[in-house]
Amino acid sequence: MSDMELILNMLAESTATNISKKERPDNFERSKDIANRGGRVAKQARFAVESETGESVITNQNAVQLNEVISDLIENVSDMYHEK
C-alpha cells in the first residue's frame, strides 16, 4: 500500500465519519450508504490525482508493507521538524 493509497483510504474514512456525525444514521442501511458516499469522495480524489500525474495510484504493494510506508512518513516528518 503506497502513501497515496493510505491517504485516500483515510480520506474515505474521515469523510464517512463526518457525514455520519452530521446525519446520525439509525440503521445499518443508512450507515452503509454513508460509507459508500465516503468512498465515492476518495474515488473522485483518486481519479483527479491520476489525471494530474498520468500514473495509477493503485500499486501492487500490500498491507504488510504498510509499516514501511508509515515508518518512512514518520522519519520524513521527523527530519523536517529537526531541520527547523
Phi and psi restraints in degrees (range 20) as a CNS / XPLOR table:
assign (resid 1 and name C) (resid 2 and name N)
       (resid 2 and name CA) (resid 2 and name C) 1.0 -81.2 20.0 2
assign (resid 2 and name N) (resid 2 and name CA)
       (resid 2 and name C) (resid 3 and name N) 1.0 169.3 20.0 2
assign (resid 2 and name C) (resid 3 and name N)
       (resid 3 and name CA) (resid 3 and name C) 1.0 -62.6 20.0 2
assign (resid 3 and name N) (resid 3 and name CA)
       (resid 3 and name C) (resid 4 and name N) 1.0 -36.3 20.0 2
assign (resid 3 and name C) (resid 4 and name N)
       (resid 4 and name CA) (resid 4 and name C) 1.0 -67.2 20.0 2
assign (resid 4 and name N) (resid 4 and name CA)
       (resid 4 and name C) (resid 5 and name N) 1.0 -39.8 20.0 2
assign (resid 4 and name C) (resid 5 and name N)
       (resid 5 and name CA) (resid 5 and name C) 1.0 -61.8 20.0 2
assign (resid 5 and name N) (resid 5 and name CA)
       (resid 5 and name C) (resid 6 and name N) 1.0 -41.9 20.0 2
assign (resid 5 and name C) (resid 6 and name N)
       (resid 6 and name CA) (resid 6 and name C) 1.0 -63.3 20.0 2
assign (resid 6 and name N) (resid 6 and name CA)
       (resid 6 and name C) (resid 7 and name N) 1.0 -44.1 20.0 2
assign (resid 6 and name C) (resid 7 and name N)
       (resid 7 and name CA) (resid 7 and name C) 1.0 -62.6 20.0 2
assign (resid 7 and name N) (resid 7 and name CA)
       (resid 7 and name C) (resid 8 and name N) 1.0 -43.4 20.0 2
assign (resid 7 and name C) (resid 8 and name N)
       (resid 8 and name CA) (resid 8 and name C) 1.0 -66.1 20.0 2
assign (resid 8 and name N) (resid 8 and name CA)
       (resid 8 and name C) (resid 9 and name N) 1.0 -36.1 20.0 2
assign (resid 8 and name C) (resid 9 and name N)
       (resid 9 and name CA) (resid 9 and name C) 1.0 -63.9 20.0 2
assign (resid 9 and name N) (resid 9 and name CA)
       (resid 9 and name C) (resid 10 and name N) 1.0 -43.2 20.0 2
assign (resid 9 and name C) (resid 10 and name N)
       (resid 10 and name CA) (resid 10 and name C) 1.0 -64.5 20.0 2
assign (resid 10 and name N) (resid 10 and name CA)
       (resid 10 and name C) (resid 11 and name N) 1.0 -37.2 20.0 2
assign (resid 10 and name C) (resid 11 and name N)
       (resid 11 and name CA) (resid 11 and name C) 1.0 -61.6 20.0 2
assign (resid 11 and name N) (resid 11 and name CA)
       (resid 11 and name C) (resid 12 and name N) 1.0 -45.5 20.0 2
assign (resid 11 and name C) (resid 12 and name N)
       (resid 12 and name CA) (resid 12 and name C) 1.0 -60.5 20.0 2
assign (resid 12 and name N) (resid 12 and name CA)
       (resid 12 and name C) (resid 13 and name N) 1.0 -46.8 20.0 2
assign (resid 12 and name C) (resid 13 and name N)
       (resid 13 and name CA) (resid 13 and name C) 1.0 -65.8 20.0 2
assign (resid 13 and name N) (resid 13 and name CA)
       (resid 13 and name C) (resid 14 and name N) 1.0 -43.7 20.0 2
assign (resid 13 and name C) (resid 14 and name N)
       (resid 14 and name CA) (resid 14 and name C) 1.0 -66.8 20.0 2
assign (resid 14 and name N) (resid 14 and name CA)
       (resid 14 and name C) (resid 15 and name N) 1.0 -40.5 20.0 2
assign (resid 14 and name C) (resid 15 and name N)
       (resid 15 and name CA) (resid 15 and name C) 1.0 -62.0 20.0 2
assign (resid 15 and name N) (resid 15 and name CA)
       (resid 15 and name C) (resid 16 and name N) 1.0 -46.7 20.0 2
assign (resid 15 and name C) (resid 16 and name N)
       (resid 16 and name CA) (resid 16 and name C) 1.0 -61.7 20.0 2
assign (resid 16 and name N) (resid 16 and name CA)
       (resid 16 and name C) (resid 17 and name N) 1.0 -40.1 20.0 2
assign (resid 16 and name C) (resid 17 and name N)
       (resid 17 and name CA) (resid 17 and name C) 1.0 -62.3 20.0 2
assign (resid 17 and name N) (resid 17 and name CA)
       (resid 17 and name C) (resid 18 and name N) 1.0 -44.5 20.0 2
assign (resid 17 and name C) (resid 18 and name N)
       (resid 18 and name CA) (resid 18 and name C) 1.0 -65.8 20.0 2
assign (resid 18 and name N) (resid 18 and name CA)
       (resid 18 and name C) (resid 19 and name N) 1.0 -41.1 20.0 2
assign (resid 18 and name C) (resid 19 and name N)
       (resid 19 and name CA) (resid 19 and name C) 1.0 -63.0 20.0 2
assign (resid 19 and name N) (resid 19 and name CA)
       (resid 19 and name C) (resid 20 and name N) 1.0 -42.8 20.0 2
assign (resid 19 and name C) (resid 20 and name N)
       (resid 20 and name CA) (resid 20 and name C) 1.0 -62.8 20.0 2
assign (resid 20 and name N) (resid 20 and name CA)
       (resid 20 and name C) (resid 21 and name N) 1.0 -40.7 20.0 2
assign (resid 20 and name C) (resid 21 and name N)
       (resid 21 and name CA) (resid 21 and name C) 1.0 -63.3 20.0 2
assign (resid 21 and name N) (resid 21 and name CA)
       (resid 21 and name C) (resid 22 and name N) 1.0 -36.5 20.0 2
assign (resid 21 and name C) (resid 22 and name N)
       (resid 22 and name CA) (resid 22 and name C) 1.0 -75.4 20.0 2
assign (resid 22 and name N) (resid 22 and name CA)
       (resid 22 and name C) (resid 23 and name N) 1.0 -44.4 20.0 2
assign (resid 22 and name C) (resid 23 and name N)
       (resid 23 and name CA) (resid 23 and name C) 1.0 -91.8 20.0 2
assign (resid 23 and name N) (resid 23 and name CA)
       (resid 23 and name C) (resid 24 and name N) 1.0 -18.0 20.0 2
assign (resid 23 and name C) (resid 24 and name N)
       (resid 24 and name CA) (resid 24 and name C) 1.0 47.5 20.0 2
assign (resid 24 and name N) (resid 24 and name CA)
       (resid 24 and name C) (resid 25 and name N) 1.0 69.3 20.0 2
assign (resid 24 and name C) (resid 25 and name N)
       (resid 25 and name CA) (resid 25 and name C) 1.0 -62.8 20.0 2
assign (resid 25 and name N) (resid 25 and name CA)
       (resid 25 and name C) (resid 26 and name N) 1.0 146.1 20.0 2
assign (resid 25 and name C) (resid 26 and name N)
       (resid 26 and name CA) (resid 26 and name C) 1.0 -112.8 20.0 2
assign (resid 26 and name N) (resid 26 and name CA)
       (resid 26 and name C) (resid 27 and name N) 1.0 6.3 20.0 2
assign (resid 26 and name C) (resid 27 and name N)
       (resid 27 and name CA) (resid 27 and name C) 1.0 -154.4 20.0 2
assign (resid 27 and name N) (resid 27 and name CA)
       (resid 27 and name C) (resid 28 and name N) 1.0 170.2 20.0 2
assign (resid 27 and name C) (resid 28 and name N)
       (resid 28 and name CA) (resid 28 and name C) 1.0 -61.0 20.0 2
assign (resid 28 and name N) (resid 28 and name CA)
       (resid 28 and name C) (resid 29 and name N) 1.0 -43.2 20.0 2
assign (resid 28 and name C) (resid 29 and name N)
       (resid 29 and name CA) (resid 29 and name C) 1.0 -61.5 20.0 2
assign (resid 29 and name N) (resid 29 and name CA)
       (resid 29 and name C) (resid 30 and name N) 1.0 -41.6 20.0 2
assign (resid 29 and name C) (resid 30 and name N)
       (resid 30 and name CA) (resid 30 and name C) 1.0 -67.8 20.0 2
assign (resid 30 and name N) (resid 30 and name CA)
       (resid 30 and name C) (resid 31 and name N) 1.0 -38.7 20.0 2
assign (resid 30 and name C) (resid 31 and name N)
       (resid 31 and name CA) (resid 31 and name C) 1.0 -63.8 20.0 2
assign (resid 31 and name N) (resid 31 and name CA)
       (resid 31 and name C) (resid 32 and name N) 1.0 -40.7 20.0 2
assign (resid 31 and name C) (resid 32 and name N)
       (resid 32 and name CA) (resid 32 and name C) 1.0 -63.5 20.0 2
assign (resid 32 and name N) (resid 32 and name CA)
       (resid 32 and name C) (resid 33 and name N) 1.0 -42.5 20.0 2
assign (resid 32 and name C) (resid 33 and name N)
       (resid 33 and name CA) (resid 33 and name C) 1.0 -60.6 20.0 2
assign (resid 33 and name N) (resid 33 and name CA)
       (resid 33 and name C) (resid 34 and name N) 1.0 -43.0 20.0 2
assign (resid 33 and name C) (resid 34 and name N)
       (resid 34 and name CA) (resid 34 and name C) 1.0 -64.1 20.0 2
assign (resid 34 and name N) (resid 34 and name CA)
       (resid 34 and name C) (resid 35 and name N) 1.0 -41.4 20.0 2
assign (resid 34 and name C) (resid 35 and name N)
       (resid 35 and name CA) (resid 35 and name C) 1.0 -61.4 20.0 2
assign (resid 35 and name N) (resid 35 and name CA)
       (resid 35 and name C) (resid 36 and name N) 1.0 -41.2 20.0 2
assign (resid 35 and name C) (resid 36 and name N)
       (resid 36 and name CA) (resid 36 and name C) 1.0 -64.3 20.0 2
assign (resid 36 and name N) (resid 36 and name CA)
       (resid 36 and name C) (resid 37 and name N) 1.0 -38.3 20.0 2
assign (resid 36 and name C) (resid 37 and name N)
       (resid 37 and name CA) (resid 37 and name C) 1.0 -65.3 20.0 2
assign (resid 37 and name N) (resid 37 and name CA)
       (resid 37 and name C) (resid 38 and name N) 1.0 -40.3 20.0 2
assign (resid 37 and name C) (resid 38 and name N)
       (resid 38 and name CA) (resid 38 and name C) 1.0 -61.2 20.0 2
assign (resid 38 and name N) (resid 38 and name CA)
       (resid 38 and name C) (resid 39 and name N) 1.0 -41.0 20.0 2
assign (resid 38 and name C) (resid 39 and name N)
       (resid 39 and name CA) (resid 39 and name C) 1.0 -63.8 20.0 2
assign (resid 39 and name N) (resid 39 and name CA)
       (resid 39 and name C) (resid 40 and name N) 1.0 -36.6 20.0 2
assign (resid 39 and name C) (resid 40 and name N)
       (resid 40 and name CA) (resid 40 and name C) 1.0 -66.0 20.0 2
assign (resid 40 and name N) (resid 40 and name CA)
       (resid 40 and name C) (resid 41 and name N) 1.0 -37.0 20.0 2
assign (resid 40 and name C) (resid 41 and name N)
       (resid 41 and name CA) (resid 41 and name C) 1.0 -61.1 20.0 2
assign (resid 41 and name N) (resid 41 and name CA)
       (resid 41 and name C) (resid 42 and name N) 1.0 -46.6 20.0 2
assign (resid 41 and name C) (resid 42 and name N)
       (resid 42 and name CA) (resid 42 and name C) 1.0 -65.2 20.0 2
assign (resid 42 and name N) (resid 42 and name CA)
       (resid 42 and name C) (resid 43 and name N) 1.0 -36.3 20.0 2
assign (resid 42 and name C) (resid 43 and name N)
       (resid 43 and name CA) (resid 43 and name C) 1.0 -63.0 20.0 2
assign (resid 43 and name N) (resid 43 and name CA)
       (resid 43 and name C) (resid 44 and name N) 1.0 -43.0 20.0 2
assign (resid 43 and name C) (resid 44 and name N)
       (resid 44 and name CA) (resid 44 and name C) 1.0 -62.5 20.0 2
assign (resid 44 and name N) (resid 44 and name CA)
       (resid 44 and name C) (resid 45 and name N) 1.0 -40.9 20.0 2
assign (resid 44 and name C) (resid 45 and name N)
       (resid 45 and name CA) (resid 45 and name C) 1.0 -64.3 20.0 2
assign (resid 45 and name N) (resid 45 and name CA)
       (resid 45 and name C) (resid 46 and name N) 1.0 -41.4 20.0 2
assign (resid 45 and name C) (resid 46 and name N)
       (resid 46 and name CA) (resid 46 and name C) 1.0 -58.6 20.0 2
assign (resid 46 and name N) (resid 46 and name CA)
       (resid 46 and name C) (resid 47 and name N) 1.0 -49.4 20.0 2
assign (resid 46 and name C) (resid 47 and name N)
       (resid 47 and name CA) (resid 47 and name C) 1.0 -62.3 20.0 2
assign (resid 47 and name N) (resid 47 and name CA)
       (resid 47 and name C) (resid 48 and name N) 1.0 -36.2 20.0 2
assign (resid 47 and name C) (resid 48 and name N)
       (resid 48 and name CA) (resid 48 and name C) 1.0 -65.0 20.0 2
assign (resid 48 and name N) (resid 48 and name CA)
       (resid 48 and name C) (resid 49 and name N) 1.0 -44.7 20.0 2
assign (resid 48 and name C) (resid 49 and name N)
       (resid 49 and name CA) (resid 49 and name C) 1.0 -62.3 20.0 2
assign (resid 49 and name N) (resid 49 and name CA)
       (resid 49 and name C) (resid 50 and name N) 1.0 -45.8 20.0 2
assign (resid 49 and name C) (resid 50 and name N)
       (resid 50 and name CA) (resid 50 and name C) 1.0 -64.0 20.0 2
assign (resid 50 and name N) (resid 50 and name CA)
       (resid 50 and name C) (resid 51 and name N) 1.0 -36.2 20.0 2
assign (resid 50 and name C) (resid 51 and name N)
       (resid 51 and name CA) (resid 51 and name C) 1.0 -65.6 20.0 2
assign (resid 51 and name N) (resid 51 and name CA)
       (resid 51 and name C) (resid 52 and name N) 1.0 -41.3 20.0 2
assign (resid 51 and name C) (resid 52 and name N)
       (resid 52 and name CA) (resid 52 and name C) 1.0 -72.2 20.0 2
assign (resid 52 and name N) (resid 52 and name CA)
       (resid 52 and name C) (resid 53 and name N) 1.0 -37.2 20.0 2
assign (resid 52 and name C) (resid 53 and name N)
       (resid 53 and name CA) (resid 53 and name C) 1.0 -94.2 20.0 2
assign (resid 53 and name N) (resid 53 and name CA)
       (resid 53 and name C) (resid 54 and name N) 1.0 -21.6 20.0 2
assign (resid 53 and name C) (resid 54 and name N)
       (resid 54 and name CA) (resid 54 and name C) 1.0 73.3 20.0 2
assign (resid 54 and name N) (resid 54 and name CA)
       (resid 54 and name C) (resid 55 and name N) 1.0 13.7 20.0 2
assign (resid 54 and name C) (resid 55 and name N)
       (resid 55 and name CA) (resid 55 and name C) 1.0 -128.3 20.0 2
assign (resid 55 and name N) (resid 55 and name CA)
       (resid 55 and name C) (resid 56 and name N) 1.0 150.3 20.0 2
assign (resid 55 and name C) (resid 56 and name N)
       (resid 56 and name CA) (resid 56 and name C) 1.0 -71.6 20.0 2
assign (resid 56 and name N) (resid 56 and name CA)
       (resid 56 and name C) (resid 57 and name N) 1.0 140.1 20.0 2
assign (resid 56 and name C) (resid 57 and name N)
       (resid 57 and name CA) (resid 57 and name C) 1.0 -77.8 20.0 2
assign (resid 57 and name N) (resid 57 and name CA)
       (resid 57 and name C) (resid 58 and name N) 1.0 -31.6 20.0 2
assign (resid 57 and name C) (resid 58 and name N)
       (resid 58 and name CA) (resid 58 and name C) 1.0 -74.3 20.0 2
assign (resid 58 and name N) (resid 58 and name CA)
       (resid 58 and name C) (resid 59 and name N) 1.0 131.4 20.0 2
assign (resid 58 and name C) (resid 59 and name N)
       (resid 59 and name CA) (resid 59 and name C) 1.0 -118.8 20.0 2
assign (resid 59 and name N) (resid 59 and name CA)
       (resid 59 and name C) (resid 60 and name N) 1.0 174.3 20.0 2
assign (resid 59 and name C) (resid 60 and name N)
       (resid 60 and name CA) (resid 60 and name C) 1.0 -93.0 20.0 2
assign (resid 60 and name N) (resid 60 and name CA)
       (resid 60 and name C) (resid 61 and name N) 1.0 6.6 20.0 2
assign (resid 60 and name C) (resid 61 and name N)
       (resid 61 and name CA) (resid 61 and name C) 1.0 -69.3 20.0 2
assign (resid 61 and name N) (resid 61 and name CA)
       (resid 61 and name C) (resid 62 and name N) 1.0 150.2 20.0 2
assign (resid 61 and name C) (resid 62 and name N)
       (resid 62 and name CA) (resid 62 and name C) 1.0 -115.0 20.0 2
assign (resid 62 and name N) (resid 62 and name CA)
       (resid 62 and name C) (resid 63 and name N) 1.0 178.0 20.0 2
assign (resid 62 and name C) (resid 63 and name N)
       (resid 63 and name CA) (resid 63 and name C) 1.0 -64.9 20.0 2
assign (resid 63 and name N) (resid 63 and name CA)
       (resid 63 and name C) (resid 64 and name N) 1.0 -22.9 20.0 2
assign (resid 63 and name C) (resid 64 and name N)
       (resid 64 and name CA) (resid 64 and name C) 1.0 -63.1 20.0 2
assign (resid 64 and name N) (resid 64 and name CA)
       (resid 64 and name C) (resid 65 and name N) 1.0 -32.6 20.0 2
assign (resid 64 and name C) (resid 65 and name N)
       (resid 65 and name CA) (resid 65 and name C) 1.0 -81.4 20.0 2
assign (resid 65 and name N) (resid 65 and name CA)
       (resid 65 and name C) (resid 66 and name N) 1.0 -4.8 20.0 2
assign (resid 65 and name C) (resid 66 and name N)
       (resid 66 and name CA) (resid 66 and name C) 1.0 -58.1 20.0 2
assign (resid 66 and name N) (resid 66 and name CA)
       (resid 66 and name C) (resid 67 and name N) 1.0 -38.1 20.0 2
assign (resid 66 and name C) (resid 67 and name N)
       (resid 67 and name CA) (resid 67 and name C) 1.0 -57.7 20.0 2
assign (resid 67 and name N) (resid 67 and name CA)
       (resid 67 and name C) (resid 68 and name N) 1.0 -40.9 20.0 2
assign (resid 67 and name C) (resid 68 and name N)
       (resid 68 and name CA) (resid 68 and name C) 1.0 -63.5 20.0 2
assign (resid 68 and name N) (resid 68 and name CA)
       (resid 68 and name C) (resid 69 and name N) 1.0 -42.7 20.0 2
assign (resid 68 and name C) (resid 69 and name N)
       (resid 69 and name CA) (resid 69 and name C) 1.0 -61.1 20.0 2
assign (resid 69 and name N) (resid 69 and name CA)
       (resid 69 and name C) (resid 70 and name N) 1.0 -47.4 20.0 2
assign (resid 69 and name C) (resid 70 and name N)
       (resid 70 and name CA) (resid 70 and name C) 1.0 -64.3 20.0 2
assign (resid 70 and name N) (resid 70 and name CA)
       (resid 70 and name C) (resid 71 and name N) 1.0 -42.8 20.0 2
assign (resid 70 and name C) (resid 71 and name N)
       (resid 71 and name CA) (resid 71 and name C) 1.0 -60.2 20.0 2
assign (resid 71 and name N) (resid 71 and name CA)
       (resid 71 and name C) (resid 72 and name N) 1.0 -43.4 20.0 2
assign (resid 71 and name C) (resid 72 and name N)
       (resid 72 and name CA) (resid 72 and name C) 1.0 -62.0 20.0 2
assign (resid 72 and name N) (resid 72 and name CA)
       (resid 72 and name C) (resid 73 and name N) 1.0 -42.5 20.0 2
assign (resid 72 and name C) (resid 73 and name N)
       (resid 73 and name CA) (resid 73 and name C) 1.0 -62.5 20.0 2
assign (resid 73 and name N) (resid 73 and name CA)
       (resid 73 and name C) (resid 74 and name N) 1.0 -43.7 20.0 2
assign (resid 73 and name C) (resid 74 and name N)
       (resid 74 and name CA) (resid 74 and name C) 1.0 -63.2 20.0 2
assign (resid 74 and name N) (resid 74 and name CA)
       (resid 74 and name C) (resid 75 and name N) 1.0 -43.7 20.0 2
assign (resid 74 and name C) (resid 75 and name N)
       (resid 75 and name CA) (resid 75 and name C) 1.0 -62.7 20.0 2
assign (resid 75 and name N) (resid 75 and name CA)
       (resid 75 and name C) (resid 76 and name N) 1.0 -41.8 20.0 2
assign (resid 75 and name C) (resid 76 and name N)
       (resid 76 and name CA) (resid 76 and name C) 1.0 -63.8 20.0 2
assign (resid 76 and name N) (resid 76 and name CA)
       (resid 76 and name C) (resid 77 and name N) 1.0 -43.2 20.0 2
assign (resid 76 and name C) (resid 77 and name N)
       (resid 77 and name CA) (resid 77 and name C) 1.0 -65.1 20.0 2
assign (resid 77 and name N) (resid 77 and name CA)
       (resid 77 and name C) (resid 78 and name N) 1.0 -42.1 20.0 2
assign (resid 77 and name C) (resid 78 and name N)
       (resid 78 and name CA) (resid 78 and name C) 1.0 -61.9 20.0 2
assign (resid 78 and name N) (resid 78 and name CA)
       (resid 78 and name C) (resid 79 and name N) 1.0 -43.7 20.0 2
assign (resid 78 and name C) (resid 79 and name N)
       (resid 79 and name CA) (resid 79 and name C) 1.0 -61.8 20.0 2
assign (resid 79 and name N) (resid 79 and name CA)
       (resid 79 and name C) (resid 80 and name N) 1.0 -42.7 20.0 2
assign (resid 79 and name C) (resid 80 and name N)
       (resid 80 and name CA) (resid 80 and name C) 1.0 -64.4 20.0 2
assign (resid 80 and name N) (resid 80 and name CA)
       (resid 80 and name C) (resid 81 and name N) 1.0 -39.0 20.0 2
assign (resid 80 and name C) (resid 81 and name N)
       (resid 81 and name CA) (resid 81 and name C) 1.0 -65.9 20.0 2
assign (resid 81 and name N) (resid 81 and name CA)
       (resid 81 and name C) (resid 82 and name N) 1.0 -41.7 20.0 2
assign (resid 81 and name C) (resid 82 and name N)
       (resid 82 and name CA) (resid 82 and name C) 1.0 -76.7 20.0 2
assign (resid 82 and name N) (resid 82 and name CA)
       (resid 82 and name C) (resid 83 and name N) 1.0 -17.7 20.0 2
assign (resid 82 and name C) (resid 83 and name N)
       (resid 83 and name CA) (resid 83 and name C) 1.0 -76.1 20.0 2
assign (resid 83 and name N) (resid 83 and name CA)
       (resid 83 and name C) (resid 84 and name N) 1.0 -21.4 20.0 2
